[in-house]
């Protein structure tokens, strides 16, 4: 397998080369790439961005620094009109540059495009969704490099709920919080410590990520959307050097699953436009910007419901499931499939469910650090050589853990929502299609030996929930979901048999 190739956007280049302190995740990207002989490119079109800088001295400095990187040349004859036809309306010169970068990614010249530009991520998702998993924020690119090239233990059970006063204020995560918010120390003492405010934290030596939450009613919250029981996300922060392990997605999963299980009506958070990665994450899972305060702070709100989700006219299943996450619809035309999975892969994809043995006591004691692979996040990828076709985005996936040494054995344990299924016919293609959500190392991808004759199915899905009590084989056979012998390949679950199984899920909403 050849090494990955990364194309960095202008905003990443500037973040690496300007005269301010470099974000730790930016420097980690360069260090890891150099360590593992991974090529990092800039694009010739980026010079057009610099050329528009009216400050001559700054323009000349930027151009001189540009020469430190290998540049990818423009495609001859590629016009603005052709780019617009493929990637949407291009109103500004920098839109043309963005579309040029997407075109380069589509050509396969590079494997991943690294950008902090939220609008570029949105453009890809709208006009080239097949490329969107190959657009990475800097932190996610760093995470992917680590997952692919470095030996990393798969951790389990990371989030801990603590009271604010138990967290040392000299922990490094508070440094970045102080930089973001004036008067943070006073707010922390009066609003969090003195009021025994609850926090979810992820530890990695120190605090790698923190989410402070608070119960409010509609009068306190002042939100635009209705709700009596409201969960406010007061602080949502991942330490810069830890952002690449998708801790933000892990913390958001905690929030949404908690809100769903406890019958909240609304979850909301306030943030500033500069928090591009956070806004992208929130928007993907159904948070909507409802208003903007005078100081520019934006309010994002997400309704939560325990009622049965039904598709509206013309609504696509996956879009409905994404926006209403973690709820999903089980009525036609939504289809359901069983996904048999071996214990080793089950433990990597769903580390929260890994059987806890005595050796794991060290993890609970906080001696092994926090999560270092994205196996416990929402967006996941599963590889398979099953002959079954999963063509319907938004289908519900029921993961059946096969005969295992660790409990549970031969049971349905986890539920996913199909985002896409593609075929990979080479290891390079497998690496690209698995994208930034992969938990597989380079060696693991090589073992699959994907070829035209023996392609590998890349199944991208959202983790929707865990079955409160795993559904054992005996019950599945009683429901008619499985026959006398457990299925070894992906299989469809008919609507009638699905209805018998649904009452067993207990996910905090009607299915």
N, C-alpha and C positions, 0 to 999 in steps of 0.2 A: 504494500500500500504506500503510495507516495504521500508526502507530508501535505498537510492542509495549506491552502493559500487564502490570505485575508486581504481584502481591500478596505482601507480606512477612508472615511469621509473627511471633508475639510475640517469639520468641527472636532474630530478626534485628533487630526494632525495639529491643529492649533492648541488643543489641550495638552499635547505632548511637547510642543515647541515654544509656547509663549513664555513670558518672563515671570509667571506666577507659579506658586507651589503646585506640583503635579499631583493630581488625584491618584491615590494609591492603586486603584484598579487600572488606570491608564499605564502606569509604570509596570505593573504586573503583566499586562498584555505584552509589552515589548520584551520584558525579561523572559517570559515563558516561550515566546516565539523564537527568540535567539537561542535559548537553551535547547530547544527541540528542532532547530533548523527549519522552522516554519517561516515561509516568506510573507512579508507584509508589504503591500503595494499602496501607492497613491495613484490617482488617475490624472492624466494630462489635462482633463477638463477642469480639474481643480484650479489650475492656473488662471482660468477665466474668472474664478471667484476673487483671486488675489489681484488680478488686473483691474478690478472695479474698485479697489480700495483707493480712495482719494488722497490718503496720507502716503506720500511718495517714499519716505524713509521706511515706514512700516511695510509697505508693499515690497520694497527691495529686500528687506530682511526676511519676509515670509518666503519670497521666491528663492532666496539663497538656502534657506532651511529645507525647502522642498526638494532640493537636489540630493539630500541625504538618503532619500528613499528611491527605490526603483519605480519608475512611472509606467503605467499602462497607456499605450497610445490610443488615440481616437480611431474609430472605425471610419474609413473613407466613405464619403457620400452619405453618411448618416445625417439626415436632416431633422430639424425641429418638428416638422410635420409627421415624419415617420415615428418619431418618439412619442408624439402626442397621440397618435392613432393607437399605439400599444399601451402607453402608461398614463393616459388622461391629459386633460388640459394643462398647458404649460404657460402660465401667465407671466412669470418673471424669469430673468436669466438664470437664477439659481435653481428654478424648477427644471430647466433644461439640463443642468448639471446633475440633478438628482435622477432624472430619467436616464441619463447617460450611464450613471453608476448601476442602475437596475438592469439596463441593457447588457452591460459587461457581465453582471452576475448571471443573467439568463444565457449568455453565450457559453458559460462554463469556463471562462478564463480564470476565474477565481471561485473558491468554494463558498466564502461567506463575505458579506458586506457589513462592516462595523460602523455604526452611526448612532449619534445621540439625538438625531433629528426626528422628533415624533411625527412630523408631517410626512417624512419619507417612509416611515414605518406604515403610516395610514395609507399612503399612496400604493405601496406594495400590497397591503391587505385588500384594497379595493380593486385594483386593476391587475394584479399578478399574485393572487393568493398562494399559488404554488411556490412562490419565491419567499413568502413572508417568514417562514421558519429559518431562512438563511440570512435574514437581516437580524443582526444582533446588537444590543447595547454593549458598551465596552465591558461591563461586568459579566454579561452572559458569555461574551467571547472568551474572557479569562477563564470562566468556569468550564467552557467546552475544551479549552486547551488542557486544563488540569485533568478533566475526565478522560480525555483521549490518550494523553501521553504519560500521566503520572500514576504510580501505584497508590490508590487511595482506598482505605477501608470504607465499607458501606455502613453508615451509622443507623441507629434507630431511636425513636422517641426523644425528640429534642426540646419541645416547647414546655416551659415551666411557667406556672402562674405564681407570681410573688407580689408582695406589697411594696409600694414605692420606697418606703423607708429602709428596706433591706438591701437596696442597691447602693454601693459606694459611689459617692458623687465624684470621686477622682477616676472612675472608670473612663477609659478613652472615648467611649461612645458619647459621653457628655461634651467632649471638646467640639465635635461636629454639631451637636445640638445648640451649643452656645453660639457657634458661628452662624447658625441659621436663624435664631430667634433672639432678639434683644430682650433682656430681662428674664432669660430662661431660668436662672437660679432662683429668683424670687418666685416665679410661677411654680417651679418644681417643689419648692418648700411649702408654699401656702396652698396650692391646689392639689398636689399629689401626696407629699409626705404627711402633712398634717391631717389630711382627709383619708389616709390609708387607701389611696387609690390603687386599684389592681392593675398589674402589668403582665403581659406575656413576654417572656424573654427567651432568647436562644443564646446559650453560652458557648464560648470557644476560648477558654482561658479567661477572657473578660466577657463582656456582653457583646455578642456579634450582631444582635438585632433586638429591638424593643418595640412593643406596641402597647400604649397606655389607652385603656378604654374606660368608658363611663356611661352609666344608665341615665337617660333623660326622658322627660315627657315632652309633649309638643310645644308647650309654652317655653320651657328652658331651651329647647333646641332651636326654635325659630326657623325650622326648615320649610321649604316650599311644598314638599310632598307630605301627605297626611300620615299620621301614626301616633299611637299613644305610648307604646313601648319602643323606645328608640335607643340604639347603641351608637354612641359617639366614639370615633377613633380620634383621641386627643393628640397622640404622638405616634408616628409611624416612621421608624428610622432603622436603617441597616448601616452598620459601620462601613465606610468606603472600601476598606480592604477586604470586606467579607461579602460584598454585594454579588460577586460572581458565583455564589453557590445557590442563587435563587431563593435566598431567605425571605425576600419580600413576598414572593408567591406563597411560601410556606406560612408566613404570618397571616396573609390574606385568607388562605384556606382555613386557618384557625378561626378567624373572625367570622367568616361566612357560615362555616359549619356550626359554630357556637350560636350564632344568631338564628339559624334555621332550626336547630334542635331545641332552642329555648323560646320559640314563638315570638321573636321580635317583629315589629312592623316595618322598621326602617333602620338602615345603617348609613352613617354619613361621616365625611371627613372634610377638613379644609386644608388647602394647599396652594402654593404659588405656582404660576406657569413654568418656572424654571425647573420644577421637579418633573421633568419629561418622562422618565422611566416609570415613576409612580403613577402618573396620570394615564400613561399607556396601559399599565396593568389594571388600574381601576376601570377604565373605559371598556376594556375587553370583557370584563365580567359584569357589565351592566350598570356601573355607576354612571350617572348623568350629571353634567354640570347644570345646576339649577339657577345659580346667580353668582355675581361677583361683588365683593365688598369694595368700599371706597379705596382701601389701600392696595387693591389688586388681588387680594386673597380670594380664591375660588372655592365654592362649596360643591361637593360631589355627593349625590345621594343615590341610594339603592333600596327599592322596596323589597321587603321580605314577606312571603306568604306561605301559609300551610295548606292552602287549597290545591286542588288538582290542577295541574297545568294543562291547558288545551291550546292547540294551535289556532291562531286567527287565520282568516282567509288569506291565502297566498303566502303565509309565513313558512319559511323553511325550517325544518326541525332543528338543525344545528344552531341556527341563529337564535331561535327561541330558547334553546337549552343554554347557550352561552350567556345570553342577556339575563336569564332567570337563574343562573347557577347559584346553588347546587340542585335546584329543582329540574325535573325533566318530565316529559310527556311519555306515556306508555300506550296511548290510544293510536289506532291506525291514522295515518299511514306509517307511523314510526315502527320500525322492526326491532327485534331483539335477537341476540346471538349469544351462545355460550363459547367461551374461549378457554380451552384447557391449557394449563400452564404448569410447568415443572417447578418444584420447590425452590431451586436455586434462582430461577428467574423471578419467581414470586417474591422472594426475599429482597431482590434488588429493586423491583418495581414498587413494592409495597412494604418498605422497611418498618412502618408502624405496626405491621401485623406479624413481624418475625417472631418466632417462638423465643421467649425470654428464658435463657438458661442462667446458671449461676455465674458464668463468666461475664454476663451483662451487668452484674452488680457494679462494676467499675464505671459503666456509662451513667448509671443513675447517681453515682457519687461525683460525677462531673470530672472524671479523671481522663477521659478520652477526647475531650473537646466536642465541639458542635458538629453539625452536618457539613460534609465536604463534597457530597454528590447530590444531584437534584432528584434522587429517587423518591423523595417524599413530597414533591411539589404537585401541582394540579395537572399541568400539561406533560404528558408522558408518551413514550413510544415503545411499542412491542414488536418484536421481530418474529416472523413465522414462515414456514414453508407449507402451510396448509393450502389445499387446493380450493378452499372456499373463497368466494368473492364477497367483499363487503363494499358495496357501491353506494349505499345510502348514507350520506352524512347525517349525523344526528341519531343513528341507530344506538340502542342501548346494549352495552357489552357486559355480560356477566362472567367474571373470571372464576374458573373452576380449578382450584388447586388440587393437583393429582396426588397420588399416594406419596406420603411424606413421612420423614422421621419426626419432624416437629408438628405440633398441633396448630391448626386443624389439618386433618388429612382427608382427601377426597370430599371436598365441600366447596360451595360457592362462597367467596369471601369478600369480593370487591366489585364495584359497579363503575363502568366507564361510559363515556359518550364519544362515539366515533367522530373524529374530526376529518380524517382522510385515510385512504389506503392506497399505497403506491408500490410498484414493483421496482426493485433495485437489481440491476444485472451486472454490477461490478462492486468492488469494495469501496471505490471512490464514490460511486453513486449512492451506496448504502450510507456512507458517512454523511453525504450531503443531505439526503432525505431524512435521516434521523435528526439532523439539525441540532440546535442548541438544547433540545430536551433529552438528549441521549444520556444514558447511564453506563454506556458500554465503552470499554477501553479500545485502543487500536488493536490489541491482540485479540480481543473478543470479536471485533468486527471482521478481522482477517479469517477467523475460524469458520465463519459462515461461507466463505468462498463463493460469493454471489457471481453467477455467470448468466449468459443468455439462456443456456439450457436449464440451469437451476437457479432461477431468480428467487429473491427473498422478499416477502411481503413486509412493508414498513407500515405499521398500523399506529397512526397518531390518534390519541384520545385524551379526553379530560377525565380525571378521577372525580367521580360524582359522590362517592361515599363508600363506607364499609358496611357490610351486613352486620347488624348488632350481634346476632348469634349466627355463625356460619351455617348455611343450609347443607346438611350432610347428604351423601349419596342416597341413603335410604329414603329420605323425603323427596329428593329429586326423582327417584324411580316411582314413588307413590304418585307424584304429580304428573308423571308421564314425560317429564323433561328429559330424562335419560332412560335408556333401556337396561337390560340385565347387565351388560358390560359398559363401563364408562366410555364416553366418547374420547377419542384420541385426537380428533381434528375439530376445527371450528364448525359449529352447527347452529342452525336457526332454531329459535324457540317459537313455536306457533302461538298465536294470540290467546287461544283457549287455555293452553298449559301455562302461559305466562301469568294469566289472571290468578291461577291457583297459587303461584309462587309469590306474587307481589305483597300479600299481607305479612310476609315474613321479613320484609326489609327494614321497617322501623327507622326511617330516615328523617323524621320530623316534618313530613308533608305527605299529603294524600297522593297515592300513585294509582 
